[in-house]
Amino acid sequence: MAISRKQEERLLTEEEWHLVQQSHHPAVQQLNDADLTKLLKQVRDRRNRAQTEAHRQTRELRGKAAAKGAEPVRKDVGTRGKLEILAMSMRRLNGEHARRQKMHGKVQLIENMRAALALKQSAKVERDEAYNSRHAHAGMRAIESKRYKSLVRPAERGRLRSAAAVAQAKRDSRSAAG
């Protein structure tokens, strides 16, 4: 269920409320990576503390634990609400962190692919310089294969071939019997 920012402000302390406000959409994208990691750690600590308190209060309500304060707890709605708000904040921050990691990974992959392409192209240029130097005493130039290497594992190819043979045998036995 959606919780309004007004309800968040009512259920949280002022410091927690400021942390949760930074986890909402426009503000979270303006944080740099170091601040995001720091905020994630702070919100996780607050959430864990609220979770511990909520579990303790639940045990008190059920009569499984002694009261922590002077009077036993009558209800734990506020603590459960706080826990829910902090958990949603954690989900938003974890999502943003994962999004940034994925984006960084894609950028790294593109950079690595460009570097590999540059290495491959420079290797071809070096090989092609001595194009007319084919002599018997120096050996022949290697001619690259134009066939593509199959990406299917040989074991997988064999498994599929065997499965097709078994299926064909079943069909043949059904038609011979009927």
Phi, psi and omega in degrees: 000139180288140178243127182288162180293332178293319177293322177301314182297325182289321185276337186257158170287168184298318180295316178296321180298319178294323177296316182292324179299327179288343181272352179282164195312297188293327185285324186291329181282344179273351178284144173279173187297320181294317179293324178296316179296318180296315179296320179300317180295317181296315181293322178298317178299316180296319180296318179296320178295317179294324179294316178299316180296319180295318178296320179297315180295323177297318178296322177296316180298322180281350180084017181272341182227155178286155181293139180281320182264196180290324179243147177290157180288139179263325177205159184235031183296316181295318180292320177296320178297317178299316180299317180296318179296315180293326178292319177296321177298319177298319179298318179296315181293319178296322178297316179294319179297316179295321179298317180293321178296318180296317180296318179296321178297319179295318179297317178298318180298316180296317179298317179295320179294320178294320178295319179295320179296318178297319177297318181294317180293322179291327178292321178294320180297317180295321180291323186282348181297321182265050187295316184264031183253031180280110177228148184295322184285339180263354181096167183262157174284140177286133178258122182292143178288140180269352180284144177278143177284133180290135180270355181274131180294142179301324179296322179293320179298317179294321179298316180293321179297316179295319179297321179293321179294319179295316180297319179294320179297321177297316179296318180295319181292327177292319181286330178287324182283328187265000000 
